[in-house]
Amino acid sequence: MNGSLRKAEKDEIKKLETHLKNYTTYKVAIRIIKKQLNHLVPGFVSRYEVDGKVTIESLGDELDRLSSVKVLKLYEEWLHYHIIVTSIDEAIAELEETESQFVTSRYLKGKTIVQTSFDLGYSEKYVFNIRKVTLKKLLISLRCLIYL
């Protein structure tokens, strides 16, 4: 039982690390999707309400059914990435300074453990300890991202 719990946690940490490593790519995707939405729907305006209803409006022409479907798919993709990025930003803001620096160097800038230890001014062994503590904290606050 204990071994399966450890494996499950390791799998969750791997998924979390994947999101952290893709953070910059998600931000690029958000900008590109927003450009696409503005191209398809000039004056693009959207509202997401608590009951899950999404309203998409254009300050210009009415959208045909096919365009509406495209816009809705793009908007859902944008929302998906936006949730990931804002969740990561919020979770990192709550970390200790050294932990935040670790995440920035290792995942957001894509550096190796050796490069990260140099950036932080700590030994590689100590950076592995920082990693362990930091990922456990992030796993608590960002566990929901694992299911996205």
DAMO-V549465 format. One record per backbone hydrogen bond with DSSP energy under -0.5 kcal/mol. CO is the residue of the C=O (numbers start at 1). NH is the residue of the N-H. E is the energy in kcal/mol with one decimal. If there is no record, write none. Layout:
# DAMO-V549465
co->[CO	CO]
nh->[NH	NH]
e->[E	E]
This chain:
# DAMO-V549465
co->[1	2	3	4	5	6	7	8	9	10	11	12	13	14	15	16	17	18	20	22	23	24	25	26	27	28	29	30	31	32	33	34	35	36	37	41	42	42	45	47	47	49	53	54	55	57	64	65	66	67	68	69	70	71	72	73	74	75	76	77	78	79	80	81	82	83	84	85	86	87	88	89	90	91	92	96	97	98	99	100	101	102	103	103	104	105	112	113	114	115	116	117	117	123	124	125	126	127	128	129	130	131	132	133	134	135	136	137	138	139	142	142	143	144	145]
nh->[5	6	7	8	9	10	11	12	13	14	15	16	17	18	19	20	21	22	23	26	27	28	29	30	31	32	33	34	35	36	37	38	39	40	41	44	59	60	57	49	55	52	49	56	47	45	68	69	70	71	72	73	74	75	76	77	78	79	80	81	82	83	84	85	86	87	88	89	90	91	92	93	94	94	95	100	101	102	103	104	105	106	107	108	109	111	116	117	118	119	120	121	122	127	128	129	130	131	132	133	134	135	136	137	138	139	140	141	142	143	145	146	146	147	148]
e->[-1.8	-2.0	-2.2	-2.2	-2.4	-2.6	-2.5	-2.2	-2.5	-2.3	-2.1	-2.4	-2.9	-2.0	-1.8	-2.4	-2.9	-1.6	-1.0	-2.8	-2.0	-2.0	-2.6	-2.4	-1.8	-2.5	-2.9	-2.1	-1.8	-2.4	-2.9	-2.4	-1.9	-2.8	-3.0	-1.3	-0.9	-0.7	-3.1	-0.5	-2.6	-2.3	-2.7	-0.5	-2.2	-2.2	-2.4	-2.1	-2.1	-2.8	-2.5	-2.3	-2.6	-2.9	-2.5	-2.1	-2.8	-2.8	-2.2	-2.3	-2.7	-2.5	-1.7	-2.7	-2.6	-2.0	-2.4	-2.7	-2.2	-2.4	-2.7	-1.9	-0.8	-0.7	-1.5	-2.7	-2.6	-2.2	-2.4	-2.5	-2.6	-3.2	-2.0	-2.0	-2.0	-2.2	-2.7	-2.9	-1.9	-2.6	-2.6	-1.6	-1.7	-2.2	-2.1	-1.5	-2.4	-2.8	-2.3	-2.3	-3.0	-3.0	-1.7	-2.0	-2.9	-2.3	-1.3	-2.0	-3.1	-0.7	-2.0	-0.6	-1.3	-1.0	-1.5]
